[in-house]
Amino acid sequence: MTTTPLTLDTDQAHARLAELTVIDVRTPGEYATGHLPGALNIPLDRIRRALPEIRHAAGRGVILMVCASGARSESAGRLLAAEGIPTATLTGGTSAWADAGLDLHRPAACDTRAGWSMERQVRFTAGTVVLLGLLLGLLVHPAFQLLSAGIAGGLVFSALTDTCGMAVVLGKLPHNRPRTADLAATLAALRRG
């Protein structure tokens, strides 16, 4: 059974926050920089592992999927809809939430370090590799320009498929997975309600 994910804007989500189970699908590093009050962190690449607990939580009420801009939470919503789990996504993600002047919760200052959003990390990495390919192509050998072409092709593919392989790879780096991320504790919280 496939369900169609709902979308909630910031006003709707804020008004219903007490009745929603909020799941933030960003990396733990991004989550630590600020998340919706009460949000649980289950990175997008771990959603399948959490299906039983998410299904259980959906039996109690609406699941709101959240990310930085809405793209990853929409992907998570589609994945869960294919499993018959109804969800909603926050239009514009935590960026829209913060832009609306709503509070983002952050762990204690000593537990976090400043982090970049995944979109910023992807832009930085893609730009660096393109510049490196062009520079090495001029100084060493023209074949290095294939690095730049490869990144350009990857960006086009990413836009056409609404996926991002570079974000998946970057999400596995240690700075995007601080040790405070505890999927087992998050799954237990989903079971308890």
Helices and strands as residue ranges (DSSP letters): E 6-8, H 10-16, G 17-19, E 21-24, H 28-32, E 40-41, G 44-46, G 48-50, H 51-58, E 63-66, H 71-82, E 87-90, H 93-99, G 109-111, H 118-139, G 142-144, H 145-161, H 165-171, G 174-176, H 183-192
